[in-house]
Amino acid sequence: MTGWWPSSVRRSTALSAALLCAIVFTLGWLSTRELLSSQLSGSAVNATRVQLTSLADGYRTGQPVPLAGDALFEVVDDAGRPVASSENLRRWDPAWTSLPPAPTGAPADWEVTTKATLKPGDHPQWREYREYTVVGKVIDSGGRRLTVYLFVLPWETLRTLGTFDDTLRFFVPLAVLITALAAWLAAGRALRPVEAIRRELAEVSGSRLDRRVPVPPSRDEVARLATTTNATLDRLQQAYDQQERFVADASHELRSPLASLRAGLEVALTHADRADWPAVARRSLLDVQRLQRITADLLQLAVDPAAIPEDVVDLADVVGEQVAERALEPGPIVVSDVDGPAPVPGEPVQLERLLRNLLDNAVRHARSSVTVRLRREAGEAVLEVIDDGPGIPAADRERVFDRFARLDDARARDAGGTGLGLTLARDIAVRHGGSLRATDGDPGARLIARLPLRGM
């Protein structure tokens, strides 16, 4: 707990509901009681006015009608002297002072509503000692003007209000208790999926990243939380798997060039006087360059794919630059067949690397020529790299995109490749919303990359 408030969501929800219910019901109780009291008091005053009319008529004719029960009344003349009063009035308040008569010049239909208080006598605890509402009117009795007062007795009003209070004293706490219980149960039911998510997350560890939290069918905030949690776990597992692959690939692929480099240097040092140190340096440099290429490719694959910048790259320019570079290098002839501009959204360096990797692979296996074709088709830029080498068997056309995949001797990975070129090329194509696949070049191999055109 923090102070007096519970830290548990379920308990705080139940307590909040109970407090809110108590406040609302108490305010409703008080406001309803006030309204009921006002209505009952008004009804009592109206009923007393009827009795006052009857009493005044009796004194006007000289035949007063006795009032039943504990009725309190008083009749005074213009001088303020009491003419008649109820027995209880003097008995309950021996020091009672008569009420004032009607003002001089008051009309014949003069009426008044005032207040009067009975002061305690021998029994101050009696209910009769209180402030009363008093109604009065003026009458003419045998040529003498009299003022008749009748007290409004509150007993019926008090009895009704007492019954009302007693009822709500029972039902308001009961309603608060039921509301708190309902909030407790509802919060428990709502938090049950959250607890299931918590338990499942507690089981997630470095060796058990395949676990996923249950998604409730409610389609509410908890369901969205579970969905987001699973998406986060997916990304976490993907990052972990990527790291594991990087460690495995690095330990596997770096072993051979490191062993070759070490063996060459150890042999040269053992026979230092007979070693051809320039040749040793050249071989070591080749091994270091291969290590550098493998490390760069592994790091590129290990990078978490970020959002591709929304630059516009014309693949026709990329093809022209790459083919022009290849024209200056020895080896198979590289030609291009470009069917107009092909603007695509993406990152220029990445797209250049995609085509460079495809050309590196084709040049290594081509007998005499490599053709690069670019066209637009159905809202996509279609980039094809075709060589006249031995081709790729149908059974291996998907496996060539695996990391360090080794095919038969016809297209075995030579010393110039890292075994990651096609893997990187497909990864770049997928990041740009496209695809890369291998087909039959008849003869040779045909690698086809498809990328969405800008605005298509």
C-alpha positions, 0 to 999 in steps of 0.5 A: 500500500501507498499510505492508506490506499491499496496498491492492488488494482482489484482492491483499489477498484473495489474500494473506489466503487464502494466509496463512489457508491457511498457518496452517491447514495448518501447524497441521494439519501439527503437530497431525497430526505430534504425533498420528502420533508419539504413535501410532508411539511407542506402537506401538514401546513395545508391540512392544518389550514383546513383545521384552522378554518373549521376552528375559526368558523366555530369561534365565529358562530360562538360554537367552538369545535373541540380538536382531537388529539394533542392539537395546540391552538390559541385565540387572542383579542386585539389587545393580545389577551388570550381568549382561549387556548389548548390545555397542553399549551400552558401545561407544556410551557408555563411561561408561554407568552401569547402570540400577537394579534392581527395588525390594526387595519388588517383585512377580514381575510387576513392570514399569517404563517409564523414560527413559535417555540415551546420552551422546556419545562420539567421535562426538556427531553420531551419531543414537544419542546421544539419550534413549530410552524403556526398558521393564523387568521382573523375572524369577527365574533359577535362584533369583536375581532379575534385572531385564531392560531393553530400549531402545525404538528410535525409528528406525522412528518417526523414519523415518515422521515424516521421510517425513511431514514431507518430503511435507508440506513439498512439499504445504503450500506447493503448497496455499498457492500453489493457494489464493492463485491460486484466491483471486486468480482468484475475486476478479478474477471477483467484482470484474469487474462492479465494474470495469465499474461503475467504468468506466461511472461514469467516463463519467458527466458533466453532458452524459451523465447518461443512462448506466447501469452494467451490472447482473450477473445474479448477484443478489448484493451487486454486483448490488444495488450496481449497481441502487442506483447506477442508481437514484442516477443516475436521481435525479441525472438527474431532478434535473438535468433538473428544473434544466434545465427550471427554467432554460429555463422561467424564461428563457422565461417571465420574458422577456415580463413583464420586457420589458413592465415595462421598456418601460413604465418606459422610455416613462414616463421618456422622456416623464416630464412627460406620463406618467400615473405612477399608471397606470404604477405599476399596470401595473408592479405587475401585471407584478411580481405576474405575475413573482411568481406565475411564480417561485413556481410554477417554484420549486414545480416545481423542488423535489425531491419529499419524503415527504408528511407523514402528516397526515389532510386532509378534502377536504370541508373543503378544498372548503367553504373554497375554494368559500366564498372564491370566493363573495366574488369576482366572476365565474362562480358556484362551487357544490359537491356534496359526498357526505360526508367524504373523509379522505386522507393528505397535506399540507393546504397542498398539497391546498388549492393543488391545488384552488385551481389547478383552480378558477383554471383553471375560473373563467378559462374558465367562461361562468357557473358552476363546479361542484366535486363530491366523492365516495368511490369504490373506496377513493379520493376523487374530486374533480371541477371542472367548468366550462361554458366551451369545453372541452378538445379530446380531442387536447389533454387530456393536453397541458394538463398540460405546462408553459406549454402553449398551446392554441387561442384558445378556452382560450388562457392569459390574463393571469391565468394562469402556464401552470403551474397544471395542471402543479402540480395534477397534480404535487401529486396524483401526490405524494399517490399519486393522479392528475389527468386531463381529460375532456369536461364536456359542455359545458365541461371536467371535471378529475378528481383521484383520491386514496387515502382514509385507511386504504384 
